[in-house]
């Protein structure tokens, strides 16, 4: 199984169908929390929906258009992170992630993003990495700022999540 070791606590595993039941359980447990900022939990109500997600993720990976990984923290899957889109012609990629509420505050996402930014620059040959976060999702925006990313702008009416329309803060960092 494709594995990236971030540090002694965190490993990233390329999506695998065996993760579907774990995702189903984790998202159900964190549904209210995740649904504040993400539209997809409302559409993932069965283990099969997660299997479909994994199949789509692996197809995008095989086409070299994305890379989605399970986040394992101290032996337990706690979320997901990856490159939502890889634009080789523009030499840029966008990182997306989610993490269970009980695992917030341990630096898991910051460390994983830092690792993926380095991976994007050194392994994928990217020149720019972007993260978009809901404007009011202050913890996610704080991750971007800890990573040294620059706020490039706010895009209004960017995403519909539940009955709300969210603005997105777009952050970027360039290869030095």
Buried (B, 14 or more C-beta within 10 A) or exposed (E): EEEBEBEEBBBBBBBBEEBBEBBBEBBEEBEEBBBBBBBEBEEBEEBEBBBBBBEEBBEBBEEEBBBBBBBBBEEEBBBBBBBBBBBEEEBBBBBBBBBBEEBBEBBBBBBBBBBBBEBBBEEBEBEBBBBBBBBEBEEBBEBBEEBEBEEEEEBEEBBEBEEEEBEBBBBBBEEE
